[in-house]
């Protein structure tokens, strides 16, 4: 049975790798809902533009590998926050694209022509708040920021795609602490987003 499952897994990976474009770059707009979807999609605000923050989504696909970076502006465009991920993606039915990635959350604060990087931390005293701390350089974001997950599903129409995504941090995993038991999803901070991308 294990051998059969392994053969099926390898076969599906090979089929995906053959059918996927060797390289593709997608750039476009991104909107992220302010509220958590832990208790369900907030139907009363799902179509309300004021319930979203807006920014950019960039994705680089190399066969089944996918590198993403998204973020949105808040506070009068002074603060930009998002997640960077590396993961896998698979084309479905010739026009859908499903991707799953993992990576650090980050923030960038703009003030008087200068910018500073921030990392997301777990604040046990106020677990519902997204708490960011300044770092000396952007490299620290990779090592000390909370790691999160991102799942997306996109429909391709020629060189354009429209998609939805779901992202959430872990309960406390960072590269620095290496605590694999803290890689569970922090369900009460799951947020939805929507993307419109142009592909090169």
N, C-alpha and C positions, 0 to 999 in steps of 0.2 A: 504493500500500500504506500509506504514512504517513497519507494522508488517511482511509483506512478505519479505521485504528487510532485516529486522533484522533476520528472520529465515534463509534466504539464507546465510547471513554473518556468523552466528553462525555455520550453517551446513558446510560451506566451511572451517572454522577454525577447526572444529572437524575432518573432513575428512583429512585435511592436517596433523593434529596432529597424527592421527592414522597411516597414510601412511608414515610419516617421521620417520627416524631412531631416537631412543631415544637420542643418543649422538654420535657426530662425531667430530673429530679433523682433520683439514686440514692444511698442512704446505707445502710451496713451494716458487717458484720464482714469482716475480712481475716486470712488466715493465710499466712505465708511460710516456706518450708522453709529451714533453715540451710545445707544443703549445695548445692554447685553441681551443675547437671545437664549439665555439659560432657561427661562420660563416660557419660551416660545417666541416666534417672530412678532414684534410689536405692530400688530395690524393697524392700529390707529395712526402710527407715524411712518409706516413703511414707504408711503408715497409723498411724505412731507420733506421738501428739500432742506428745511431748517433743522431737520433731525440728523443731517449728515455733515461731515467735514469732507473737503475736496482736495485732491492732490494728483499724484502721478503713480503709474504702475509701469515697471520695466521688467521684461522677461527675456532671458537668453536660453534657447533650447539647443542642446547638442544631442541629437538622437533622442534617447529616453531620459537624459539628464536635463534638469531645468534649474536655472539660477534666477531668482526673482528679488526685486527690491521695490517696495511700495511705501507710500507715506502720504499724509494729508496735513494741511495747515489748520491751525486754530489760533485763537487769541490775536486776531487781526494780523495774521500771517507772521507773527513773531516766533511761533513754535511749530516745528514740522516733526511728525513722529510716524513710525511705521515698523516694518519687519523686513529683514533680509533672509532669504531661505535658499537652501540647496535641496533638491529632491528629484523625484522621478515624475514623468508624465506619460500618458498613453493616449493615442488617438482612438476614438470610438465612432464606428459607423461612418467614417469618412468626413465628418464635419464637427464632431464634438471632441473636446480635449479635456482630460481629467488629470489633475496634478496634485501631488502631496509633497510638501516640503517642511523643513525644520531649520531654524536659525534664530539669531538674536533680534530682539526688539531694540530700537534705537530712537534717539531724539536729537534734533538740532535746534538750537536757540539763536535767533538772529537779533542783533541789537546794534544800532548805529554803524552799520556796514561791516560788522564783525559777526562771526558765528562760533558757537561752542557746541561740542558734542555732549550727549547725555546717555546714560544707560538706565534701563528699567530695573527696578529692584522690587523685592517682596517686602512689603511693610506690614508686619504682623499686627501692629497697633491699629492699622486702618486698611484691612485687606481688600476693600471694595474700590479703593482709589488707585489709579495708575500713577505710581510714584517714580520720578526720574531724578537722578543725581548727575552732576557735572563730572566729566572725566578729563584728564589732561590731554589725551589724544584719542582719535577715533579707533585705534587698535584696541583700546581697553574695552570698547563696546563688545567686541568679539569674545573676549575672555571673561568679562564680569557682568554682562547684561543677562537678564532672564532670557532663556531660550523659549521659543514658542513654535507652534505648528500652524500651517496654512494649507487649506484644501480649496481648490478652485475647479469650476466646471465652466467651459467656454464653448460657445457655438461660433464656428467660422463661416463667414460669408465673404468669399473671395479673399482679399487681403485684410479684411476687418474681422474682429471678433468681439462678441458681447458675452460677458460672463458674470458669474456670482462667486463669492468666496466666503470662507469662514476661517477666522483666525482666533487663536487663544494662546496665552502663555502657559508654561508649565507651572507646577505648584512651587517651584523653587530651584530648578536646575540651572546651573551656569557651568561654563567650561572650567572655571577656576575651582568650584567645589566638587565637580565630578560626582555628585550624588545622584546615581541613577534611579534611586527610589523616589526622587523628586521630579521625575519626568512625566508624572501623571498630568493630565490636562486640567487646568483651573477652569472648570466648567462655567462658573458664574461670571467669567470675563470673556466668554465667547462673543465675538462681534461679526456681523455680516458686512460685506462690501460688494461693490459692483464695478466692473471695469469695461472700458471701451478702448480697444487697442488697434493699432495699425501695424501690420507685419511686413518686415523686409526680408 
